[in-house]
Amino acid sequence: MLNFRNTSIAALVLMLAGWFGGMPTSYYAISLLAYLAVLVWGSARVDSQFYLPVVCSGQNNFSGGGGSRGAAGKGGAAGKKQIAISFDDGPVLQYTPELLRLLKDKSVPAAFFCIGSRVAARPDLLRQAHEAGHLIGNHSYGHAPLFDLYGANRMEKELHATNELVYGIIGHRPRLFRPPYGVTNPNLASAVRRSGMKAIGWNIRSLDTVAKDEGRLFKKLLRSLQPGAILLFHDTAKVTLDILPAFIDEARERGYDFVRLDELINENPYA
């Protein structure tokens, strides 16, 4: 499996081989560029498993970490058409309450990967989501544009701060973490490992934060549907509220069952 460790070893071997083989300077330049290209690919692809294990689907993920919900999760990969909805970047007053009403009306459980600073601003919305039976996950404290350049210690502090904030509101510390922007690197891998958390990705990205055409987005989501899918939405995007009712109805028409994320992947959601 291609990962950071074996890629780095291979790059070192190539460099040493070039040194002893008397290769020209261009050989080292090409080798270095190839190595950097693989590192960038591994960082940008949340499903690459390049720097750390990331759960991106409910299929074949039976780590035994599930609690009382675990048996249903195993059933999901045994042929049932189960899928899970997740939302990033909230909670926000503008859309989260309306989204919670929609999910209640449709009897759909969801996972909310929350930004700590937004939880601090609206603890009532976090409590409301939890009391409605939704899963609460960690999405860093600040979700800063430069988060991926932070050192491991600073990343770990963000994860810890968000977990403690959530614990103070709902009495549970999140165990599931979604990397901001879906970007991973060695520092994040270290922070997640030291925090004892589990990284969660997706295999259907709605792109609802940039979508302009509701119809195209709706059709894209339906084309992508597959058993075990983890869908990424944002409770900060109006287009999500606009298309979600019809999407839920159509997915059910096609035989899909919406389950909570921890059930789908057979993982305990809280530490």
HELIX and SHEET records of a PDB file:
HELIX    1   1 PHE A    4  GLY A   21  1                                  18    
HELIX    2   2 THR A   25  ALA A   44  1                                  20    
HELIX    3   3 GLY A   70  GLY A   76  1                                   7    
HELIX    4   4 THR A   96  LYS A  106  1                                  11    
HELIX    5   5 GLY A  116  ALA A  121  1                                   6    
HELIX    6   6 PRO A  123  GLU A  131  1                                   9    
HELIX    7   7 PHE A  147  LEU A  149  5                                   3    
HELIX    8   8 ALA A  152  ILE A  170  1                                  19    
HELIX    9   9 PRO A  180  GLY A  182  5                                   3    
HELIX   10  10 PRO A  186  SER A  195  1                                  10    
HELIX   11  11 GLU A  214  SER A  224  1                                  11    
HELIX   12  12 LYS A  238  GLU A  253  1                                  16    
HELIX   13  13 LEU A  261  ILE A  265  1                                   5    
SHEET    1   A 3 VAL A  54  VAL A  55  0                                        
SHEET    2   A 3 LYS A 198  ILE A 200  1                                        
SHEET    3   A 3 LEU A 176  PHE A 177  1                                        
SHEET    1   B 5 LEU A 135  ASN A 138  0                                        
SHEET    2   B 5 ALA A 110  CYS A 114  1                                        
SHEET    3   B 5 GLN A  82  ASP A  88  1                                        
SHEET    4   B 5 ILE A 230  HIS A 234  1                                        
SHEET    5   B 5 ILE A 204  ARG A 205  1                                        
SHEET    1   C 4 LEU A 135  ASN A 138  0                                        
SHEET    2   C 4 ALA A 110  CYS A 114  1                                        
SHEET    3   C 4 GLN A  82  ASP A  88  1                                        
SHEET    4   C 4 ASP A 257  PHE A 258  1                                        
END                                                                             
